[in-house]
Amino acid sequence: MFRTRILGLIFALLYVTWSAPSAIAQDGLWEKYSAAGRQALERRDFPAAEKQFAAALGEAERDGPETARVATTLYSQAELLGAQGKYAAAEPLVRRVLAIRKKVLPPDHPDLALGLAAMGSMHVRRHKFAEAEPFATGALAILEKAVAADDPRLAKGLDMVGMLYTMQRRFAEAEPLVVRAFTIRQDALAADHPDIAESANNLGFLYLMQQRYDAAEKFLAHALAIRKKVLPPDHPDIAQSLNNLGALYTVQGRHADAVRYIEAALAIREKVFGPEHESVGQAHYNLGLLYQLQDRPDKAEPHYRSALEIRQKAYGPMHPLVADTLENYALLLMTTGRTGDAMRFKQRAAMIRAQRN
């Protein structure tokens, strides 16, 4: 039963990143502000990016509130919010992007695929995988028709659907998609390109879910090596790689390594996103589980307590991740003799499970 809880830990590790919008030509004020905003976003200068994108939106809206330029700028603003972990604020922008693009673009336009993929990402973040699937597969269907078979944009669509299937444990469907995405990027991009790290991470995650641990470590370590080489040391993608390797070491029983990696991931996430972000809650949950496996309840309980507080605030009191936390916390409380509290947590978790089913 507790082993299932470990797999639950792994299951929660993925987050889906968004593709960058189409390249912006350098002429006119909108182009100037948009390009400056993207450059600021790439160097993670969020205040500068916000200022430039706001100026770009003002220029775009001169031609009306529902144009391709308005949608592109809103997409950039949503991406900026996503980079800061402000997903709730990004969601209405993503919805507006998709609504505009459905009106003004042909049904097979690549930018419409980006809007669909971003909307799918919003559902994935809430673990609403059935709701995410039509957006993800719709985006991939457009890209299969609209871009060449070796285009890295196609790899983004393949990866997204492949990882969605992975999280649904549809491994036979997932693997050819994720492998194809990795192959496209290897052939099209420089060896240390961040998108190759993304594909390597996704392959490693797939193999981790399949309990193919040697293959998982190979690809997860490769992703981390690239990210450490090309990204700032406090980049969230590095935290993701550290967290995923920590999950691998957890299921392999390499607890000291797992603690080291997940604590490093937690430090980055707290620095970048603040102490109440959902990814910080995930790291606390993972550390609680690790210390529980080591029979160190005094170390585990503060992490479970933090995870529960963060997850209830981020997702609401009836979310499956809250149930996961309550169940493991209840097991910990049972081992320390607090049977009454443990039963209350178990009952709350059971109520969440029943309502979700």
C-alpha positions as CSV (number, residue, x, y, z in Angstrom):
1,M,0.0,0.0,0.0
2,F,2.8,2.4,0.8
3,R,4.6,1.5,-2.4
4,T,1.5,2.8,-4.2
5,R,2.0,6.1,-2.4
6,I,5.5,6.3,-3.8
7,L,4.2,5.8,-7.4
8,G,1.8,8.6,-6.6
9,L,4.7,10.8,-5.8
10,I,6.2,10.1,-9.2
11,F,2.9,10.6,-11.0
12,A,2.7,14.2,-9.7
13,L,6.1,15.4,-11.0
14,L,5.4,16.6,-14.5
15,Y,4.5,20.1,-15.5
16,V,3.8,21.1,-19.1
17,T,5.7,24.0,-20.5
18,W,4.4,26.1,-23.4
19,S,6.0,26.7,-26.7
20,A,7.1,30.2,-27.6
21,P,5.0,32.1,-30.0
22,S,6.0,32.5,-33.6
23,A,9.1,34.7,-34.3
24,I,8.4,38.4,-34.4
25,A,9.8,40.5,-37.2
26,Q,11.6,43.7,-36.2
27,D,9.6,46.6,-37.7
28,G,7.1,48.9,-36.0
29,L,6.4,49.7,-32.4
30,W,4.5,46.5,-31.7
31,E,7.3,44.4,-33.0
32,K,9.9,46.4,-31.1
33,Y,8.0,46.0,-27.7
34,S,7.2,42.4,-28.3
35,A,10.8,41.5,-29.2
36,A,12.1,43.4,-26.2
37,G,9.6,41.6,-23.9
38,R,10.6,38.2,-25.2
39,Q,14.3,39.0,-24.7
40,A,13.5,40.1,-21.1
41,L,11.5,37.0,-20.5
42,E,14.4,34.8,-21.8
43,R,16.7,36.4,-19.2
44,R,14.0,36.1,-16.6
45,D,13.8,39.9,-16.1
46,F,10.1,39.7,-15.3
47,P,9.4,43.4,-14.5
48,A,11.0,44.5,-17.8
49,A,9.1,41.8,-19.7
50,E,5.8,42.9,-18.1
51,K,6.5,46.5,-19.1
52,Q,7.3,45.7,-22.7
53,F,4.4,43.3,-23.2
54,A,2.0,45.9,-21.8
55,A,3.3,48.4,-24.3
56,A,3.0,45.8,-27.1
57,L,-0.6,45.1,-26.1
58,G,-1.4,48.8,-26.2
59,E,-0.1,49.0,-29.8
60,A,-1.8,45.8,-30.8
61,E,-5.2,47.0,-29.6
62,R,-5.1,50.1,-31.8
63,D,-6.4,47.8,-34.6
64,G,-9.2,46.3,-32.4
65,P,-9.5,44.0,-29.4
66,E,-9.6,40.7,-31.4
67,T,-6.7,40.6,-33.8
68,A,-3.9,38.1,-34.3
69,R,-1.4,40.6,-32.8
70,V,-3.6,41.0,-29.6
71,A,-3.7,37.2,-29.3
72,T,0.1,36.9,-29.7
73,T,0.7,39.5,-27.1
74,L,-1.8,38.0,-24.6
75,Y,-0.1,34.7,-25.1
76,S,3.3,36.3,-24.3
77,Q,1.8,37.8,-21.1
78,A,0.3,34.4,-20.1
79,E,3.7,32.8,-20.7
80,L,5.3,35.5,-18.5
81,L,2.8,34.7,-15.7
82,G,3.4,31.0,-16.2
83,A,7.2,31.5,-15.8
84,Q,6.5,33.1,-12.4
85,G,4.2,30.3,-11.4
86,K,1.1,32.5,-11.5
87,Y,-1.1,30.0,-13.3
88,A,-4.4,31.3,-12.0
89,A,-3.7,34.7,-13.4
90,A,-2.5,33.2,-16.7
91,E,-5.6,31.1,-17.3
92,P,-8.1,33.9,-18.4
93,L,-5.4,35.2,-20.8
94,V,-5.1,31.7,-22.3
95,R,-8.8,31.4,-22.7
96,R,-8.9,34.8,-24.5
97,V,-6.0,33.9,-26.8
98,L,-7.8,30.7,-27.8
99,A,-11.1,32.5,-28.4
100,I,-9.4,35.1,-30.6
101,R,-7.4,32.7,-32.6
102,K,-10.4,30.5,-33.3
103,K,-12.1,33.6,-34.8
104,V,-9.2,35.1,-36.8
105,L,-7.0,32.2,-37.9
106,P,-7.6,29.3,-40.3
107,P,-8.4,26.0,-38.5
108,D,-5.0,24.5,-39.4
109,H,-2.8,27.4,-38.3
110,P,0.1,26.6,-36.0
111,D,-0.6,29.5,-33.7
112,L,-4.1,28.0,-33.1
113,A,-2.3,24.8,-32.0
114,L,-0.3,26.8,-29.4
115,G,-3.5,28.2,-28.0
116,L,-5.0,24.7,-27.7
117,A,-1.9,23.3,-26.1
118,A,-1.8,26.1,-23.6
119,M,-5.4,25.5,-22.6
120,G,-4.6,21.8,-22.3
121,S,-1.8,22.7,-20.0
122,M,-4.2,24.5,-17.7
123,H,-6.2,21.3,-17.3
124,V,-3.1,19.2,-16.8
125,R,-2.1,21.5,-13.9
126,R,-5.3,20.6,-12.1
127,H,-4.9,16.9,-12.9
128,K,-8.0,17.0,-15.2
129,F,-6.5,14.8,-17.8
130,A,-9.7,13.8,-19.6
131,E,-10.5,17.5,-20.1
132,A,-6.9,18.2,-21.3
133,E,-6.9,15.4,-23.9
134,P,-9.0,17.1,-26.7
135,F,-6.9,20.2,-26.5
136,A,-3.6,18.4,-26.6
137,T,-4.6,16.0,-29.4
138,G,-6.3,18.9,-31.3
139,A,-3.0,20.8,-31.1
140,L,-1.1,17.8,-32.4
141,A,-3.5,17.2,-35.2
142,I,-3.0,20.7,-36.5
143,L,0.8,20.5,-36.2
144,E,0.9,17.2,-38.1
145,K,-0.8,18.9,-41.0
146,A,0.7,22.4,-40.8
147,V,4.4,21.9,-40.2
148,A,7.1,19.6,-41.6
149,A,7.7,16.1,-40.1
150,D,11.1,17.3,-38.8
151,D,9.9,20.6,-37.4
152,P,10.7,21.1,-33.6
153,R,7.2,22.6,-33.2
154,L,5.8,19.2,-34.0
155,A,8.0,17.7,-31.3
156,K,6.3,20.0,-28.8
157,G,2.9,18.6,-29.7
158,L,4.1,15.0,-29.6
159,D,5.7,15.5,-26.2
160,M,2.5,17.1,-24.8
161,V,0.2,14.2,-25.9
162,G,2.9,11.6,-25.0
163,M,3.2,13.0,-21.5
164,L,-0.5,13.3,-21.0
165,Y,-0.8,9.6,-22.0
166,T,2.0,8.8,-19.6
167,M,0.2,10.4,-16.7
168,Q,-2.9,8.3,-17.6
169,R,-0.6,5.2,-17.6
170,R,-1.3,4.7,-21.3
171,F,2.4,3.7,-21.8
172,A,2.0,1.9,-25.2
173,E,0.5,5.0,-26.7
174,A,2.9,7.4,-25.0
175,E,6.3,5.9,-25.8
176,P,6.3,6.2,-29.6
177,L,5.2,9.9,-29.3
178,V,7.8,10.8,-26.8
179,V,10.6,8.9,-28.6
180,R,9.6,10.6,-31.9
181,A,9.7,14.0,-30.2
182,F,13.2,13.4,-28.8
183,T,14.5,12.2,-32.2
184,I,13.1,15.3,-34.0
185,R,14.8,17.6,-31.6
186,Q,18.1,15.7,-31.6
187,D,18.2,16.0,-35.4
188,A,17.1,19.6,-35.6
189,L,18.7,21.3,-32.6
190,A,22.1,21.8,-31.0
191,A,23.1,19.1,-28.6
192,D,22.7,21.4,-25.5
193,H,19.5,23.0,-26.6
194,P,17.0,23.3,-23.7
195,D,14.3,21.6,-25.8
196,I,16.5,18.5,-26.0
197,A,16.6,18.6,-22.2
198,E,12.8,18.8,-22.1
199,S,12.5,15.7,-24.3
200,A,15.1,13.8,-22.3
201,N,13.3,14.7,-19.1
202,N,10.0,13.4,-20.6
203,L,11.6,10.2,-21.7
204,G,13.1,9.7,-18.3
205,F,9.7,10.4,-16.7
206,L,8.0,7.8,-18.9
207,Y,10.6,5.2,-18.1
208,L,10.4,6.0,-14.4
209,M,6.6,5.4,-14.6
210,Q,7.3,2.1,-16.3
211,Q,9.8,1.2,-13.6
212,R,12.6,1.0,-16.2
213,Y,15.0,2.7,-13.8
214,D,18.3,2.4,-15.6
215,A,16.8,4.0,-18.7
216,A,15.1,6.6,-16.6
217,E,18.3,7.6,-14.9
218,K,20.2,7.9,-18.2
219,F,17.7,10.4,-19.6
220,L,16.9,12.3,-16.4
221,A,20.6,12.8,-15.7
222,H,21.1,14.0,-19.4
223,A,18.3,16.5,-19.0
224,L,19.9,17.8,-15.7
225,A,23.3,18.1,-17.3
226,I,22.0,20.2,-20.2
227,R,20.0,22.4,-17.9
228,K,22.9,23.1,-15.6
229,K,25.0,24.0,-18.6
230,V,22.7,26.4,-20.3
231,L,20.3,27.8,-17.6
232,P,20.8,30.0,-14.6
233,P,21.4,27.9,-11.4
234,D,18.0,28.9,-9.9
235,H,15.9,28.1,-13.0
236,P,12.7,26.1,-12.3
237,D,13.6,23.6,-15.0
238,I,16.7,22.6,-13.0
239,A,14.4,22.2,-10.0
240,Q,12.2,19.9,-12.1
241,S,15.1,17.7,-13.1
242,L,16.4,17.6,-9.5
243,N,12.9,16.6,-8.3
244,N,12.5,13.9,-10.9
245,L,15.9,12.3,-10.1
246,G,15.0,12.5,-6.4
247,A,11.8,10.5,-7.2
248,L,13.9,7.9,-9.0
249,Y,16.3,7.6,-6.1
250,T,13.3,7.3,-3.8
251,V,11.9,4.2,-5.5
252,Q,15.4,2.7,-5.7
253,G,15.9,3.1,-2.0
254,R,18.7,5.6,-2.4
255,H,17.3,7.8,0.2
256,A,20.3,10.0,1.0
257,D,20.6,10.9,-2.7
258,A,16.9,11.5,-2.9
259,V,16.9,13.9,0.0
260,R,19.8,15.9,-1.4
261,Y,18.2,16.3,-4.8
262,I,14.7,17.2,-3.6
263,E,16.0,19.6,-0.9
264,A,17.9,21.4,-3.7
265,A,14.7,21.5,-5.8
266,L,12.8,22.9,-2.8
267,A,15.4,25.6,-2.3
268,I,15.1,26.8,-5.9
269,R,11.4,26.7,-5.9
270,E,11.1,28.7,-2.7
271,K,13.5,31.3,-4.0
272,V,11.8,31.7,-7.4
273,F,8.1,31.2,-6.6
274,G,7.8,31.9,-2.9
275,P,7.0,29.6,0.0
276,E,3.3,29.0,-0.8
277,H,3.6,27.9,-4.5
278,E,2.1,24.6,-5.5
279,S,5.5,23.3,-6.7
280,V,6.9,24.1,-3.2
281,G,4.1,22.0,-1.8
282,Q,5.0,19.1,-4.1
283,A,8.6,19.2,-2.8
284,H,7.5,19.3,0.8
285,Y,5.3,16.3,0.1
286,N,8.2,14.4,-1.5
287,L,10.4,15.1,1.4
288,G,7.8,14.1,3.9
289,L,7.5,10.8,2.1
290,L,11.2,10.3,2.0
291,Y,11.6,10.9,5.8
292,Q,8.6,8.6,6.4
293,L,10.3,5.8,4.5
294,Q,13.4,6.3,6.7
295,D,11.2,6.1,9.8
296,R,12.0,9.7,10.8
297,P,8.5,11.0,11.7
298,D,10.0,14.1,13.4
299,K,11.5,15.2,10.1
300,A,8.5,14.0,7.9
301,E,5.7,15.7,9.8
302,P,6.7,19.4,9.2
303,H,6.9,18.7,5.4
304,Y,3.5,16.9,5.3
305,R,2.0,19.8,7.3
306,S,3.4,22.4,4.8
307,A,2.3,20.3,1.8
308,L,-1.2,20.0,3.1
309,E,-1.5,23.7,3.8
310,I,-0.1,24.7,0.4
311,R,-2.1,22.2,-1.6
312,Q,-5.4,23.1,0.1
313,K,-4.8,26.7,-0.7
314,A,-3.6,26.1,-4.3
315,Y,-6.1,23.4,-5.4
316,G,-9.0,23.6,-3.0
317,P,-9.9,21.2,-0.2
318,M,-11.3,18.5,-2.4
319,H,-8.4,17.9,-4.8
320,P,-6.8,14.4,-5.2
321,L,-3.4,15.8,-4.3
322,V,-4.9,16.9,-0.9
323,A,-6.2,13.3,-0.5
324,D,-2.8,11.9,-1.2
325,T,-1.3,14.2,1.4
326,L,-4.0,13.3,4.0
327,E,-3.5,9.6,3.4
328,N,0.2,9.6,3.9
329,Y,0.0,12.0,6.8
330,A,-2.6,9.7,8.4
331,L,-0.1,6.8,8.1
332,L,2.5,8.8,9.8
333,L,0.2,9.8,12.6
334,M,-0.7,6.1,13.2
335,T,2.9,5.2,13.6
336,T,3.3,7.9,16.3
337,G,0.2,6.8,18.2
338,R,-2.1,9.7,17.3
339,T,-4.9,7.4,16.2
340,G,-7.7,10.0,16.5
341,D,-6.1,12.5,14.2
342,A,-5.1,9.8,11.8
343,M,-8.7,8.5,11.5
344,R,-9.9,12.1,10.8
345,F,-7.4,12.5,8.0
346,K,-8.3,9.1,6.5
347,Q,-12.0,9.9,6.6
348,R,-11.4,13.3,4.9
349,A,-9.3,11.6,2.2
350,A,-12.0,8.9,1.7
351,M,-14.6,11.7,1.3
352,I,-12.5,13.4,-1.4
353,R,-12.0,10.1,-3.3
354,A,-15.7,9.3,-3.1
355,Q,-16.7,12.7,-4.4
356,R,-14.2,12.6,-7.3
357,N,-15.5,9.2,-8.3
